[in-house]
Each structure stands twice: as structure tokens, then as C-alpha cells.
């Protein structure tokens, strides 16, 4: 889909590719990306929310990065990325804001409150990406409904809906309706691969009341 001259592709699971009108290419959490993306090596920026294998996927990274790609990853990812020989890596933690190649990126917390897969102390992250000051996209990473969400002002919210490791469809809809309140739309993610199915996305869409929901086809 395209919105405000930003092309947004869902790569499956929590993975997205954002392409700007001036052809900046940003990947987020690529995992088991489709063959059409293999050996493209077209990323200017890669964002990695945490160190679990379905977010920090070395195999997928090698398909998209090139010698100039900047990898911005939760600090807990640094050991693995360094071991694998990746260059141009910056570790980040919640509360930071950085500007990379004209793109403003706020680093926000992502954690579980009623399960232990993503402890708050790990400092795993989500991202709020601002393009030309007129479009803010929030990628939540793997999270539950957390109180900080009330401060995350966004136009588009990308949120997990599968349950088990993250929010259920009901919890995600509650977060969107009462905390996130994105101004333009929300997109469900984290289903169809490790856990969850399209049915979770459909349930989420029925429960969200304050903005449109787009269920994207995997690209």
C-alpha cells in the first residue's frame, strides 16, 4: 500500500519494508522474506527490535544489506551482529531519538506485562519513524499493551495480534482504541508464521473502533 508517498510492504510476521518517494529503503525485522527480496541488497536502513531469531535473522539480513546499510538494533542484538561480521551497526535503547539519513527514529519500549518472553529489563524496543514531519509510523516490536503507548503519537500503528508471545487480538484492539489512537490507520502483524493466523487479524479489525484497519497481503 502507499500513503503520503511512502510505500509500505508487509514482509510477513513482524517484517516490513518502507520505501520513500526519494527511494530510501528501510527494512524492519525481516524474517523469512519472500524470494522476490532475495539478493536485493537494497536497504539503506535496517531496524531490529530485539534478538529473537524471528526478528534478528542473519540469513534474511544478508539478502538485504549492502556495504552502506546502517543497522539500528536493540543493544542486546550487538553481540550476535558483531559475531556474524555485520558492519555499520548502532545499538539503541528505549528513550533515544536518532536521525539517520534524514529519517527521524524514536526508540520506544517493548515488553511483556503478563508473560516472560520479553522482559522489560531486556530493553527490547519498538520504533516510531517520522518522514518529512508529516507521517509517523509506529512499529511496536514484540510487546503487550503497555502504559507508555499513550505517549506514542502516530499516524500508522503496526501492532502484533497473535497472542502467546505478544498481545492477543482483543488486547491489541484495546491498545489501539484507548492508548495508541493512530490518526490514519492500523495494521496487524505477528501472525501467520510462528504463531497466530489471519483469523486473529480479522478479529482485530472487527474490534478496532477509532481508525481504519488494513490487513495486508504478504509481499
C-alpha positions in Angstrom: 0.0 0.0 0.0 1.1 3.6 -0.4 0.3 6.5 1.9 1.7 10.0 1.9 4.2 8.9 -0.8 5.5 6.1 1.4 5.2 2.6 0.0 4.6 0.1 2.8 5.1 -3.6 2.3 4.3 -6.3 4.8 7.0 -9.0 4.5 5.3 -11.4 6.8 5.4 -11.9 10.6 6.7 -8.6 12.1 8.7 -7.7 8.9 8.1 -4.5 6.9 9.8 -2.6 4.1 9.2 1.1 3.8 10.2 3.0 0.6 10.1 6.8 0.4 9.4 9.0 -2.6 13.2 9.6 -2.9 13.9 5.9 -2.7 15.1 5.5 0.8 14.6 1.8 1.6 14.0 0.9 5.3 13.5 -2.7 6.5 12.1 -3.6 9.9 12.6 -7.1 11.5 12.9 -9.0 8.2 12.2 -12.8 8.7 11.6 -15.4 6.1 11.2 -12.8 3.4 9.8 -13.8 0.0 12.2 -14.8 -2.7 11.5 -11.6 -4.6 13.5 -9.8 -1.9 16.4 -12.3 -2.0 19.8 -10.8 -3.0 18.3 -7.3 -3.5 20.8 -5.8 -1.0 18.9 -2.5 -1.3 18.5 -1.4 2.3 19.7 2.0 3.4 18.5 1.4 7.0 17.5 -1.8 8.8 15.7 -1.7 12.2 15.8 -4.7 14.5 13.6 -4.7 17.6 15.2 -7.5 19.6 17.4 -10.5 19.5 15.0 -13.3 19.0 15.6 -15.4 15.8 12.4 -14.3 14.1 13.5 -10.6 14.3 17.3 -10.8 14.2 17.5 -13.2 11.2 21.1 -13.4 9.9 20.0 -15.2 6.7 17.5 -12.5 5.9 19.8 -9.7 6.7 22.4 -11.0 4.2 19.8 -10.7 1.4 19.0 -7.0 2.0 22.1 -5.2 3.4 25.0 -3.7 1.4 28.3 -2.0 2.4 26.5 1.2 3.1 23.5 -0.1 5.0 23.1 1.3 8.6 21.7 -1.4 11.0 20.0 0.1 14.0 19.2 -2.6 16.6 18.3 -3.0 20.2 21.5 -3.1 22.2 21.0 -6.8 23.1 21.5 -7.6 19.4 25.0 -6.2 19.2 26.8 -9.4 20.3 25.2 -11.5 17.6 25.6 -8.9 14.9 29.3 -8.5 15.7 29.9 -12.2 15.8 28.3 -12.5 12.3 30.6 -9.8 11.0 28.0 -7.1 10.3 29.3 -3.5 10.0 27.7 -0.1 10.4 25.7 -1.2 13.4 24.3 1.1 16.1 22.9 -0.3 19.3 19.9 1.6 20.8 17.7 1.6 23.9 14.3 3.0 24.8 14.2 6.7 25.2 16.7 7.6 22.4 15.9 9.6 19.3 18.2 9.5 16.3 18.3 11.0 12.8 19.6 8.6 10.1 19.8 9.8 6.5 17.0 12.3 7.0 14.7 9.9 8.8 13.9 10.6 12.4 13.6 7.4 14.6 12.3 7.4 18.1 13.3 4.3 20.1 10.4 3.2 22.4 10.0 0.4 24.9 8.5 -3.0 24.0 7.9 -5.6 26.7 5.5 -8.2 28.3 3.5 -7.5 31.3 1.7 -10.8 31.9 4.3 -13.2 30.4 8.1 -13.6 30.4 9.1 -13.8 26.8 10.1 -10.2 26.5 11.1 -8.8 30.0 11.2 -5.1 30.5 14.7 -5.3 31.8 15.9 -6.7 28.4 15.2 -3.2 26.9 13.8 -4.6 23.7 12.4 -1.8 21.5 9.9 -0.6 19.1 10.3 2.3 16.7 8.4 5.5 15.7 9.7 6.6 12.3 8.9 10.1 11.1 9.1 11.0 7.4 9.3 14.7 6.4 7.4 15.6 9.7 4.1 14.6 8.1 3.9 10.8 8.6 4.7 8.9 11.8 4.8 5.1 11.7 4.9 3.1 14.9 6.3 -0.4 14.8 5.7 -1.9 18.2 8.1 -4.8 18.1 7.0 -7.7 20.3 5.0 -6.2 23.1 1.9 -6.3 25.3 -0.4 -3.4 25.9 1.9 -1.1 28.0 1.1 2.2 29.6 3.8 4.1 27.6 1.6 3.6 24.5 -0.5 6.6 25.5 2.6 8.7 24.7 3.3 7.2 21.2 1.8 9.6 18.8 1.5 8.0 15.4 -0.4 8.1 12.1 0.0 4.4 11.4 0.4 1.8 14.1 1.8 -1.7 13.3 0.8 -4.0 16.2 1.0 -7.7 17.0 -2.2 -9.7 17.3 -1.4 -13.4 17.7 -1.3 -13.7 21.4 1.1 -16.2 23.2 4.2 -14.1 23.0 2.5 -10.7 22.4 -0.9 -9.1 22.6 -4.0 -11.1 21.6 -6.3 -9.5 19.0 -8.5 -8.3 21.8 -5.6 -6.7 23.8 -4.2 -5.1 20.6 -7.6 -3.6 19.7 -7.9 -2.3 23.3 -4.4 -0.7 23.0 -5.3 0.9 19.6 -8.7 2.1 20.8 -7.7 3.5 24.2 -3.9 4.2 24.1 -2.4 4.5 20.7 -5.2 6.1 18.8 -3.4 6.4 15.4 -4.7 9.2 13.3 -4.8 7.4 10.0 -4.9 3.6 10.3 -3.5 0.5 12.0 -2.1 -2.7 10.5 -1.9 -6.1 12.3 1.2 -8.2 12.3 2.9 -11.1 14.1 0.7 -13.9 12.7 0.9 -16.5 10.0 4.4 -17.6 10.8 5.5 -18.5 14.3 2.0 -18.3 15.9 -1.4 -16.9 15.1 -3.3 -16.7 11.8 -5.2 -14.4 9.5 -8.2 -15.1 11.8 -6.5 -13.1 14.5 -6.1 -10.1 12.1 -9.7 -10.3 11.1 -10.8 -10.4 14.8 -8.6 -7.4 15.5 -10.2 -5.5 12.6 -13.7 -6.1 13.9 -12.7 -4.8 17.4 -10.9 -1.6 16.4 -13.3 1.3 16.5 -11.3 4.5 16.2 -9.5 4.2 12.9 -9.4 2.0 9.7 -7.6 -1.3 9.8 -5.7 -2.6 6.8 -4.9 -6.3 6.6 -2.0 -6.5 4.2 -1.1 -9.4 1.9 2.4 -10.6 2.3 4.8 -9.3 -0.3 
